[in-house]
Amino acid sequence: MENLVKDFLKQKKFAVVGSFRNETKYAYKILKTLIKKGCEVYPVNPSCSDVDGVKCYKSVSEVPFNVDVVNVVTPPSVTETIMKECREKSIKRVWLQPGAENEAVIKFCHDNGINVIYGLCVMLEAL
């Protein structure tokens, strides 16, 4: 897992999927941390149009750019749909924040050639 973490954190284009309603939400904190590190970051949430002036996309499928990593901060039932979108877009790196994963999601990633990190918070690793 350590090598995966290092590989993921070297990447420069991230999609962050989750709630950005306020600064206390983990998706918001992750977005801001990755931007401060100099990454291109695309927020994804079907209910918002922008996050602090950064365009927010309704789904991973709608992000018009290639992304290196999708960071997911959603309930597992939502995560399953996001993983299917990642497969369709040929995204090969997914970081599931604690609570976003379940066995079915992890198995889906392994079965579809998606490198997956789970059980670790990107905030602890990226700082």
C-alpha positions in Angstrom: 0.0 0.0 0.0 2.9 2.4 0.7 4.1 2.3 -2.9 0.5 3.0 -4.1 0.3 6.0 -1.8 3.6 7.4 -3.1 2.4 6.9 -6.7 -0.9 8.5 -6.1 0.6 11.5 -4.3 3.0 12.2 -7.2 0.0 12.7 -9.6 -1.2 16.2 -10.5 -4.8 15.9 -11.7 -7.4 15.0 -9.2 -11.2 14.8 -9.1 -12.7 15.0 -5.6 -16.2 13.6 -5.2 -18.2 14.5 -2.2 -20.0 17.3 -0.3 -18.5 20.8 -0.4 -21.3 22.6 1.5 -18.9 24.1 4.0 -15.3 24.2 5.1 -15.8 21.4 7.7 -16.6 18.8 5.0 -13.7 16.4 4.2 -14.2 16.8 0.5 -13.8 20.5 0.9 -10.6 20.1 3.0 -9.1 17.6 0.5 -9.9 19.9 -2.4 -8.2 22.8 -0.7 -5.2 20.8 0.4 -4.6 19.4 -3.1 -4.9 22.9 -4.7 -2.3 24.2 -2.1 0.0 21.4 -3.2 -0.2 22.7 -6.8 -2.5 20.1 -8.2 -5.3 20.6 -10.7 -8.4 19.6 -8.9 -11.9 19.2 -10.2 -14.7 19.0 -7.6 -17.6 16.7 -8.4 -21.1 16.9 -6.8 -24.5 16.8 -8.5 -25.9 19.5 -6.3 -23.4 22.3 -6.7 -22.2 24.5 -9.6 -18.9 25.7 -8.1 -16.7 25.5 -5.0 -15.1 28.9 -4.1 -15.2 29.8 -7.8 -13.9 26.5 -9.1 -16.4 24.8 -11.5 -18.1 21.8 -9.9 -19.0 18.9 -12.2 -22.2 16.8 -11.7 -20.4 13.5 -12.1 -17.0 12.0 -12.9 -18.3 11.3 -16.4 -18.8 15.1 -16.9 -15.3 16.1 -16.1 -13.9 17.0 -19.5 -10.3 16.4 -18.6 -8.2 13.3 -18.0 -7.6 12.9 -14.3 -4.9 10.9 -12.6 -6.8 10.1 -9.4 -10.4 10.2 -8.2 -10.7 10.8 -4.5 -14.0 9.7 -3.2 -15.8 10.9 0.0 -19.3 9.5 -0.4 -21.4 6.7 1.1 -20.6 3.2 -0.3 -23.9 3.1 -2.2 -22.9 6.2 -4.1 -19.3 5.1 -4.5 -20.4 2.0 -6.5 -21.8 4.3 -9.2 -18.7 6.5 -9.2 -16.5 3.4 -9.7 -18.5 2.5 -12.8 -17.9 6.0 -14.2 -14.2 5.6 -13.4 -14.1 2.4 -15.4 -15.9 4.0 -18.3 -13.3 6.9 -18.3 -10.4 4.4 -17.9 -9.3 6.0 -14.6 -6.8 3.7 -13.0 -6.3 5.3 -9.6 -9.1 5.7 -7.0 -8.6 6.8 -3.4 -11.6 5.8 -1.2 -11.7 7.9 2.0 -12.6 5.9 5.1 -16.3 5.3 5.1 -16.6 5.4 1.3 -15.6 1.8 0.8 -17.2 -1.6 1.2 -16.2 -5.0 0.0 -18.2 -4.8 -3.2 -16.5 -1.5 -4.2 -13.0 -2.8 -3.5 -13.7 -6.0 -5.4 -15.1 -4.0 -8.3 -11.8 -2.0 -8.4 -9.7 -5.1 -8.3 -11.8 -6.9 -11.0 -11.6 -3.8 -13.3 -7.9 -3.0 -13.1 -8.4 0.1 -10.9 -5.6 0.7 -8.3 -7.4 1.5 -5.1 -6.4 2.9 -1.8 -8.8 2.5 1.1 -8.6 2.7 4.9 -6.2 5.7 4.7 -7.1 9.3 4.7 -5.4 11.4 2.0 -5.3 14.3 4.4 -2.9 12.4 6.7 -0.7 11.2 3.8 -0.7 14.5 1.8 0.4 16.8 4.6 
